[in-house]
Amino acid sequence: MSTVPANYIQWNNATLGDLQPRARLYRFEELLGYVARIGNNDDYAVYCASAGWTLDAIADYGDKIPEKEAGELFPICLEAGLSYRY
């Protein structure tokens, strides 16, 4: 992956203050990339696709993952009290 867009924060560098509406957290695990999109209503959703995709493509066209897996991958969202958006 080349350049990370400005509104993306690596999951393990994110702070509670970073979890503002429209922020996006990301992480890579083996062959998959994940993007957590922070919503406007104290909520979030996580999308998954091939690690070869761009972060924007994962966020816009990836498959939404189940809530339990999302919380395990992005525990700061649970710490912030965000609800999972279905």
C-alpha positions in Angstrom: 0.0 0.0 0.0 1.3 3.4 -0.8 0.1 6.6 0.9 -2.5 6.5 3.7 -5.2 9.1 3.3 -5.4 11.8 6.0 -8.6 10.6 7.6 -7.3 7.1 8.3 -5.7 6.2 11.6 -3.9 2.9 12.2 -5.9 1.0 14.8 -3.2 0.7 17.4 -2.3 4.4 17.2 -5.9 5.6 17.7 -7.0 7.4 20.8 -10.5 8.0 22.1 -10.3 11.6 20.9 -9.6 10.4 17.4 -13.0 8.6 17.2 -14.9 11.6 15.6 -17.6 11.2 12.9 -16.1 10.3 9.5 -12.8 9.1 11.0 -11.6 5.7 9.7 -9.4 3.3 11.5 -7.6 0.5 9.6 -5.6 -2.6 10.2 -4.2 -5.5 8.2 -4.2 -9.1 9.2 -2.4 -11.5 6.9 -4.2 -11.2 3.5 -7.1 -9.1 4.7 -7.5 -5.4 5.3 -10.1 -3.9 7.7 -11.6 -0.4 7.9 -13.7 0.8 10.8 -15.9 3.7 9.7 -17.0 6.0 12.6 -20.5 7.3 12.1 -22.4 10.5 13.1 -24.5 8.7 15.7 -22.0 7.3 18.1 -21.7 4.2 16.0 -19.3 2.4 13.8 -19.1 -0.4 11.2 -16.2 -2.5 9.9 -15.6 -3.6 6.4 -13.1 -6.2 5.1 -11.5 -7.0 1.8 -8.2 -8.1 0.3 -5.2 -6.4 1.7 -4.3 -5.5 -1.9 -7.3 -3.1 -2.1 -6.9 0.6 -1.2 -8.3 1.7 2.1 -11.0 3.7 0.4 -12.0 0.7 -1.7 -12.2 -1.5 1.5 -14.3 1.2 3.3 -16.7 1.7 0.3 -17.0 -1.7 -1.2 -15.7 -4.3 1.3 -17.9 -6.8 3.1 -19.3 -5.7 6.5 -18.1 -8.1 9.2 -20.1 -9.3 12.2 -20.2 -7.2 15.4 -18.3 -9.6 17.6 -15.3 -9.8 15.1 -15.4 -6.0 14.7 -15.1 -5.4 18.4 -12.2 -7.8 18.6 -10.4 -6.1 15.8 -11.1 -2.5 17.0 -11.5 -2.7 20.8 -11.2 1.1 21.1 -14.6 1.4 19.5 -16.0 -0.6 22.4 -14.0 1.4 24.9 -15.6 4.5 23.4 -19.1 3.1 23.9 -19.8 3.2 20.1 -22.7 0.9 19.0 -22.3 -1.3 15.9 -24.2 -0.1 12.9 -26.0 -2.8 10.9 
